[in-house]
C-alpha cells in the first residue's frame, strides 16, 4: 500500500507540474496549437483542399488571390492553397521519417557508447566527430548527390546528417542516468544489461531526447525544403514547399504569391516547432523552479 500511495503522490505531483507548465508557457501552447492545425490540414488534405494539387488550368495561370483561388495560381494554373496543404503532408512526412532515422541510429549509438564506455565509446565518438566535420546540410547534400535526387533519398540523407546530434544528446543523458543509485542497485541484483538499459536507463533519459526531436523536426523540414529547392528532393509534379519555391522563382516579379505563400508555410511550421521545442526544453529543465 505504501508503494502504491507513493506512486500515486508522484503521479499527482507530475500532473500538477505539467498542468502548471502548460499554463505558464505560452510558447508550448501557441506552438502546439499551430502544429495541431498544420497536422490536421496535412492528415485531411484531400478533404480540405479546394482543388486537387496537380490539377492544371492553363487559362487560369498566374492569377492573383481571388474568391475562386484564395492564394492565387501558379504558372500551370494549379491552386496554390491546395498545393500548400498537400505540401504540408509531404514536408511533415519527410521530417518525421528523417528524424526517426536519426533517432533510431544515433540513439542506439549514444546509448551503447555511454553504457559500455571504453572502446565502444571511443569508436562512437570518433564516428560522430568525423560526421560533425561537415555541416549537416552539406553532408545531406553530398549524400543526395551520391544517391540521386528523390524524396526517399532526401529522408535518408537528412536522417544521416542528424545522427551525430542524437548520438551526443543520448550519450550525455545516459552518462547521467547510469550514475544513479537505482542503476547501481539493478546491477548489484544481477540484472542483465539489456534489462537495465530498457527498464531503467532509456525511460529516464528521454526528456532531453524528446526536446531534441522537436527541434530537429524543424531543422529536418528546413533542410528537406532546401534540397528540394535545389532540385534534389521532391520531383515534379509532387507538391512540396521547397519544390514549389523552386518552380515559381522565375515568376517572382509577376506572381509573387506563388513564391511568398509556400515560404510563409515553411516559416510558420519551423517557427511553431522551435517555439514548442524551446518551451519544452525549459519545462523539462531540472533546474527549473516553479
Secondary structure, 3 states (H helix, E strand, C coil): CHHHHHHHHHHHHHHHHHHHHHHHCHHHHHHHHHHHHHHHHHHCHHHHCCCCCCCCCHHHCCCCCCCCCCCCECCCCCEHHHHHHHHHHHHHHHHHHHHHHHHHHHHHHHHHHHHHCHHHHHHHHHHHHHHHCCCHHHHHHHHHHHHCCCHHHHHHHHHHHCHHHHHHHHHHHHHHHCCCHHHHHHHHCCCCHHHHHHHHHCHHHHHHHHHHHHHHHHHHHHHHHHHHHCCCCCCCCCCCHHHHHHHHHHHCCCCCHHHHHHHHHHHHHHHHHHHHHHHHHHHCCCCCCC
